[in-house]
Amino acid sequence: MNRLITCVLGCNLKLVWLRSRSVKMMRTVESVFTVMVLLGLLVIGKSEVYIVTIEGEPVTSYKGGVNGFEATAVEPDEKLDFTSDVVASYSSHLEQRHDTLLETLFDDGNYKKLYSYKHLINGFAVHISPSQAEMLRRAPGVKSVDRDWKVRKLTTHTPQFLGLPTGVWPTGGGFDRAGEEIVIGFVDSGIFPHHPSFQNQVTEPYGPVPKYRGKCEVDPATKKSFCNGKIVGAQHFAAAATAAGAFNPEVDFDSPLDGDGHGSHTAAIAAGNNGIPVQVQGYEFGKASGMAPRARIAVYKALYRMFGGFVADVVAAIDQAVYDGVDILNLSVGPNSPPATTKTTFLNPFDATLLSAVKAGVFVAQASGNEGPLAKTIVSYSPWIASVAAAVDDRRYKNHLTLGNGKILAGIGLSPSTSPNQKFTLVAANDVLLDSSVVKFSPSDCQRPEVLNGNMVKGNILLCGYSFNFVSGSASIKKVAETAKSLGAVGFVLAVENASPGTKFDPVPVGLPGILITDVHNSMDLIDYYNVSTSRDWSGRVKSFRGTGSIGDGLEPILHKSAPMVALFSARGPNIKDYKFEDADLLKPDILAPGSLIWASWSPNGTDEPNYEGENFAMISGTSMAAPHIAGIAALIKQKHPRWSPAAIKSALMTTSNTLDRAERPILAQQYSGSETMTFVPATPFDYGSGHVNPRAALDPGLVFDAGYEDYLGFLCTTPGIDSHEIVNYTHQPCNYTLGHPYNLNYPSITVSHLVGTQTITRIVTNVDEEESYTITARMAPAIAIETSPPAMTIGPGASQKFTVTLTVRSTTGSYSFGEVLLKGNRGHKVRMPVVAMGYDR
């Protein structure tokens, strides 16, 4: 009988959950586009893709010096005109140099150049053998040769939760003007252009955006452009993927069309049209809107559903996006682990390209990663990038199963209820098999209706078992619902009998009553009740089903005040400076934004999440969903303050963020307890950075901590252990400027990873409003003393003023201490800066 009890819902579950916690069920669908170092996989023969940089400055940095070519670099407060004859001439010169170098070293036909990088870095991507790569490394004028690595995905109600309709959109003329003429670029899996979230509106049609010059590819199937006014650019990049033998045009779509779903989802979160009904499985779950619903969308597809993508393609997409004139760049890509090809996390072709993008005036939002809640799992490292953590907002979906004995079992399921005041018979899939031979098909998963006896299922509630097949994607809750419906069941129950610590389950919309029992103890109660209520003969065959139950209504969300909360999967600090995981003097993540259970557009042919195949909307989770929230809000700030630098925009977001939840209590973080079950702990800056984004306050921050390209070079040149030659290789700039210590970078946070004795840190604030007097106060955990100077200051409009923060070790605890500096203005502005330090004796 004991064996019978454990096998009622699926005998293969015992082995299923002995997977490592890294799986964590983070199908959170989003599967987030992370850059995953799989060196050498999927290559053709011995040839591989390499990213090469050579001597000479790219367009964004070239200050002259080459005979016949005028300078192309501009002053920090000026906008580079990529369409000028000067830029075109110098770009052509660089590309000719790339071609000449390759032609000199290799015979025609023995190599294939994939891209020339001219605008942000000076180099190219080439498909060659390892021996040819060595020849390149030794060639005069070659600065670096990096083997390409693969990338994969890092993966409504939030506008209201963030206060956009009442507190932000009206300041820009309402939702029908929010983000107008701002172009957001998405390096992702493409877009489904026919979705209503991306349609050109009839009543308020989108006009042209003269400053944007991106191309619009034509759909090979329909011969129609992917652009429509809302979508202003659509291109795809797959040269490296093709050279590596990974790209299949029949499956991956040789066009900007989204065959995954992820790209459409992120684009809609940031810039989808306002008021689009979210309809799934015949039910409406509210109306969706992007953060900046009038912003334009520029698509740069470099990620694909079957294999992810390659950095060479991603770098080409970023380079093109900046050249085309995007204002904001949203990235759901980042290294899956620190790069081993360079000595620091801040220098590699990917981050160097983004540094030049920021130099060109483009704000970059990047997903911070989904390997939380473990420490040092951040995969967005650099100070010029806004690294975004994921929050759980105030909306929760819950459901329940009521058994015939009166016991109520909690679960999740976006489904209608069974008929009120009526109980239905429970039948387990393993007890209604047509033939014992079908056991090989894992019938307890309820994926194959043809192996179950419809006569025994009809009119009853079908009980199924949740196995590893649901984690791997070979089984889905949607398919369970389809099986139950095709057999005439009134509903279904999916029970988890064994779960890995930290396993995360998301509710899935289904068209008939259905519930997922996620708690193992509740599942055992269900199994015990079922077995006691089910009569069997000597062989174990069921004689009669007597267990009954009813499924509740799970369609309506419950709003919680304990929000926002840091999501369990969201990557955590401290930030690291190298592949040895040494702590960096820079806080990451930067900011927290909604990233859990986010409703947004989906591609009907997307395969990223089996539960949403064929649907127009999906509710998924991940820092990939958090990043476009920040990208969209940054677009609103850019619209109001068009001359602000990317650093000023990031400062406004960070210094006005919240560290209290809606109940005015400190924000909590989902974490593992000692027994590795999920619990809630007070969040720290390593969880949320500066705090949860507050869009209304970010539009009017009072003061900003500004920084530019030279400041970031100073940060690099001051970081201990960094190779100055590496800096020159990637930035084409010598280390003529240092900050004394990397924590002196004018950043909206302070981190001192190795504090000995007393250190004084300098910050400069710039007033972006009217004259205001500020008092400066600070607080810190007892192990570190903190002082600020001066105690107060008055700053005129547009003026800048310096202040210092002095930290002194009181006691060494072996752990970080947290605090903050608060600048409070007499006109109502509050500027808050987190402080993080660890004290040492020496």
C-alpha positions, 0 to 999 in steps of 0.5 A, spaced: 500 500 500 505 504 501 508 503 494 501 504 491 500 511 495 507 514 492 505 512 485 498 514 485 500 521 481 507 519 478 512 514 480 518 518 477 517 524 481 522 522 486 528 522 481 525 529 478 527 534 484 534 531 485 536 537 480 541 542 483 537 548 485 540 552 479 534 549 475 530 552 481 524 552 476 526 558 473 522 557 467 519 563 470 519 563 463 523 568 461 529 564 461 532 571 461 537 572 455 544 571 459 550 571 455 552 564 457 560 562 456 559 555 452 566 556 448 567 552 442 560 549 442 556 549 435 562 550 431 563 548 424 569 544 424 575 547 427 573 554 425 570 559 430 568 566 431 573 571 434 572 578 435 578 582 434 580 589 436 585 593 432 589 600 433 585 606 432 579 610 435 572 608 433 568 614 430 565 616 437 572 617 440 576 619 434 579 626 435 583 627 429 590 625 427 589 620 421 591 624 414 585 626 410 580 624 416 577 630 420 575 628 428 569 625 429 568 625 436 564 631 440 564 634 446 560 630 452 554 635 451 554 635 444 550 629 440 554 626 434 551 626 427 552 619 425 550 621 418 555 626 417 560 626 411 566 626 416 563 620 420 561 616 413 568 617 410 572 615 417 567 609 418 569 607 411 577 608 412 576 603 418 572 598 414 578 598 409 583 597 414 579 591 417 579 588 410 586 590 408 589 586 415 585 580 413 587 580 406 594 581 408 594 575 413 590 570 409 588 567 402 581 569 400 576 563 401 580 561 408 576 566 412 569 570 413 569 577 415 562 577 419 562 584 421 566 591 421 565 594 428 566 602 427 562 606 431 563 604 438 569 599 438 574 599 432 574 592 430 571 586 426 568 579 427 571 574 423 570 566 422 577 563 422 581 557 425 584 557 432 591 557 428 589 563 424 587 567 430 594 566 433 596 569 427 592 575 428 594 576 435 601 576 433 599 581 427 602 588 428 596 593 430 592 588 433 590 589 440 585 583 442 582 577 439 577 574 443 573 568 441 566 569 441 561 566 446 554 564 446 548 568 449 541 565 452 535 569 455 536 572 462 526 572 463 498 590 465 498 592 472 505 595 473 503 602 470 498 603 476 503 600 481 508 605 479 503 611 479 504 612 472 497 614 470 496 619 475 503 621 477 507 621 471 503 621 464 499 627 466 506 631 466 508 629 459 501 631 456 497 624 458 498 617 456 497 619 449 504 623 449 508 619 454 514 618 451 513 621 444 519 622 439 523 617 444 526 611 441 527 605 445 532 600 442 531 592 444 536 587 443 532 581 443 529 575 440 525 580 435 518 582 435 511 580 433 509 586 429 501 584 428 500 585 436 495 590 438 500 593 443 505 595 437 499 597 432 499 604 429 493 607 432 487 610 428 485 616 432 492 618 434 497 615 428 504 615 430 508 620 425 515 620 423 521 621 427 526 624 423 532 623 428 532 616 427 535 613 421 534 605 422 532 600 417 526 596 416 526 589 413 521 586 409 518 580 412 520 574 407 513 571 407 508 577 407 513 581 403 511 587 408 515 591 412 516 590 419 515 597 421 508 601 422 510 608 425 510 605 432 515 600 430 520 605 426 526 600 425 527 592 425 533 588 423 536 582 425 543 579 426 545 572 425 552 572 421 556 569 427 550 564 429 550 562 421 558 561 421 557 557 427 552 552 424 547 554 429 542 558 425 536 555 422 532 560 418 526 555 418 526 555 425 529 561 427 526 566 422 531 569 418 528 576 419 526 580 425 520 576 427 519 574 434 519 566 434 520 566 441 516 571 445 521 574 449 522 580 445 515 582 444 514 581 451 520 586 453 518 591 448 511 591 450 513 592 457 517 598 456 513 602 450 507 598 448 500 601 446 496 603 452 489 600 454 490 593 450 485 588 453 489 582 456 485 576 453 487 569 455 483 562 454 477 566 454 478 571 460 480 578 460 486 580 466 486 587 465 489 592 460 496 592 458 500 598 457 508 600 456 511 605 461 512 610 455 506 608 451 508 613 445 515 611 445 517 608 438 520 601 438 526 599 434 528 592 434 535 589 433 534 581 433 540 578 435 537 572 440 534 566 437 529 561 440 533 554 439 540 556 441 540 564 444 545 568 440 552 570 439 556 576 442 559 578 435 551 578 433 549 582 439 555 587 439 553 588 431 546 590 434 548 595 439 553 598 434 547 599 429 542 601 434 547 607 436 548 609 429 541 609 428 540 614 433 536 610 439 535 614 445 534 608 450 537 601 449 534 595 453 538 589 454 536 582 457 543 579 455 549 579 460 555 574 461 552 568 465 559 568 469 565 573 469 569 573 463 575 569 463 578 572 457 580 579 461 582 581 468 576 585 469 569 584 469 568 591 466 572 590 460 570 585 454 567 587 447 560 587 450 561 592 456 566 596 452 561 597 446 556 599 451 561 604 454 561 607 447 554 607 447 553 611 453 559 616 451 554 617 445 548 619 449 544 612 449 542 610 456 542 603 457 538 598 462 540 591 463 537 585 466 542 583 472 541 576 472 536 570 475 541 566 479 539 569 486 538 569 492 545 567 492 551 572 493 555 574 487 550 572 482 550 579 479 551 579 471 551 586 470 557 589 472 559 596 469 558 603 472 555 606 465 550 601 465 543 601 469 543 594 472 536 592 474 533 587 479 527 584 479 521 585 484 514 582 486 509 587 486 502 587 490 499 582 485 498 575 487 494 570 484 491 564 489 486 558 489 484 552 493 482 545 492 476 543 497 476 536 499 470 532 501 472 531 508 472 539 508 480 540 508 482 546 504 488 545 500 492 552 498 495 552 491 495 557 484 491 557 478 488 562 473 482 558 472 474 559 473 471 555 479 467 548 479 460 549 479 458 552 486 456 548 492 457 542 488 463 536 489 466 532 484 469 525 484 477 525 484 480 520 479 488 519 478 491 519 471 494 512 473 488 509 475 484 511 469 489 508 464 487 504 457 492 499 458 498 498 462 503 498 456 502 506 456 506 507 463 512 508 458 509 515 456 509 518 463 501 518 463 501 521 470 503 528 467 496 528 463 500 530 456 497 524 452 489 524 452 489 518 448 492 513 453 487 515 458 480 512 459 475 518 457 469 514 460 472 514 467 474 521 466 468 525 464 464 529 469 470 528 474 476 532 476 483 529 473 488 528 478 495 529 475 503 529 477 508 534 476 514 531 474 521 534 471 518 534 464 514 540 466 521 543 468 524 541 462 519 544 458 517 537 455 510 537 459 506 543 460 500 545 464 496 548 458 497 541 455 494 538 462 488 543 461 487 540 454 487 533 456 482 534 461 478 538 457 478 533 451 476 527 456 470 531 458 473 532 465 470 538 469 477 540 472 484 538 474 489 538 479 496 538 478 500 535 485 507 536 486 510 530 490 517 532 491 520 539 490 527 542 490 529 547 495 527 554 492 522 551 487 518 557 484 511 556 481 508 561 477 500 561 476 498 559 468 491 561 465 487 555 463 480 555 460 477 550 465 477 549 473 484 547 474 489 548 480 497 546 482 498 544 489 505 547 490 506 545 497 508 538 498 505 537 505 498 539 501 500 534 496 501 528 501 494 530 504 491 530 497 494 523 496 492 520 503 485 522 502 484 520 495 487 513 497 483 512 503 477 514 499 478 509 493 476 502 494 481 497 490 481 490 489 487 485 491 491 487 485 490 494 486 485 496 481 480 501 483 473 498 484 470 505 486 472 512 486 469 516 493 474 522 494 470 528 492 473 535 491 471 542 488 476 548 485 475 555 487 476 561 483 483 563 481 482 569 476 481 575 481 488 577 484 489 579 491 493 586 492 498 585 498 501 591 502 508 587 503 510 590 496 514 591 493 519 585 495 525 583 492 524 576 488 527 570 490 530 569 483 533 576 482 541 576 482 544 579 488 551 583 490 556 584 492 559 586 485 565 583 483 571 586 479 574 579 476 573 572 474 576 570 481 570 573 484 573 579 488 569 584 491 568 591 487 568 598 489 561 599 486 554 597 488 550 592 483 544 592 482 543 599 481 535 599 482 529 595 483 523 594 478 517 590 477 519 583 474 515 577 477 508 575 474 508 581 468 503 581 463 505 583 456 505 582 449 507 575 446 508 572 440 503 566 438 508 562 434 513 563 440 516 557 444 519 560 450 514 558 454 510 552 453 504 554 457 503 560 452 504 557 445 499 560 441 497 566 445 497 573 444 499 575 452 503 571 457 505 573 464 512 571 466 517 573 471 525 575 471 530 581 471 528 581 463 522 583 465 524 588 470 529 592 465 524 594 460 520 597 466 526 602 467 528 603 460 521 605 459 521 610 465 528 612 463 524 614 456 519 619 460 525 622 463 529 623 457 522 626 454 522 631 459 529 632 460 532 631 453 539 634 454 540 630 460 546 625 460 545 617 461 548 618 468 544 624 470 538 619 468 540 613 472 542 618 478 535 621 478 532 614 478 537 611 483 537 617 488 529 618 488 527 610 489 524 607 495 526 603 501 520 602 504 514 598 501 507 600 501 505 599 508 511 604 510 515 598 512 522 596 510 522 592 503 523 585 504 527 580 500 525 573 498 530 568 501 532 561 503 531 559 510 536 554 514 532 549 511 532 551 504 525 553 504 523 560 502 522 566 507 522 573 508 528 577 510 530 585 510 533 587 504 539 590 503 543 594 497 545 588 495 538 585 493 535 592 491 541 597 489 538 604 491 531 601 492 525 600 488 524 605 482 519 611 484 517 614 477 514 620 479 520 623 484 525 621 478 522 626 474 524 631 479 530 629 483 533 636 485 540 634 484 544 629 480 550 625 480 553 626 473 559 622 470 561 622 463 566 618 459 572 620 462 570 619 469 569 612 467 576 611 464 578 614 471 574 608 474 577 603 470 584 606 471 584 606 478 581 599 479 586 595 483 589 589 479 587 592 472 591 591 466 592 598 463 594 595 456 587 592 456 584 599 458 588 601 452 586 595 447 578 596 449 578 604 450 583 606 445 585 611 451 591 611 456 590 612 463 592 619 464 586 620 469 585 616 475 580 617 481 585 615 487 580 610 489 575 607 484 569 609 489 571 616 488 567 615 481 561 620 482 556 615 482 549 615 486 552 610 491 558 608 495 561 602 496 568 600 499 569 593 499 576 593 503 576 599 508 582 600 513 582 605 518 579 612 515 577 613 508 574 620 505 570 619 499 568 625 494 561 626 491 559 632 486 552 634 485 549 638 480 542 642 481 537 641 475 532 645 478 531 652 482 536 654 487 535 650 494 538 649 500 540 642 502 542 639 509 546 633 509 545 627 514 548 620 514 547 614 518 551 607 518 551 600 522 555 601 528 561 597 526 563 603 521 562 611 523 560 616 518 561 623 517 559 628 512 562 635 510 559 640 509 553 639 514 549 644 509 549 647 502 546 652 498 546 650 490 544 655 485 540 652 478 545 649 474 551 649 479 555 643 482 558 643 489 562 638 492 561 634 499 565 628 502 563 622 506 568 620 511 568 612 513 572 610 519 572 602 522 570 602 529 570 594 529 571 588 524 565 584 523 567 580 517 561 582 514 558 588 510 555 594 513 550 598 510 547 606 511 545 612 507 547 619 506 541 623 505 540 630 502 534 634 504 532 640 500 528 646 503 524 646 497 522 638 498 527 634 494 530 628 498 536 625 495 538 619 498 545 615 496 546 608 499 553 606 503 556 600 503 563 598 506 566 592 510 572 594 515 578 590 516 584 591 521 589 592 515 
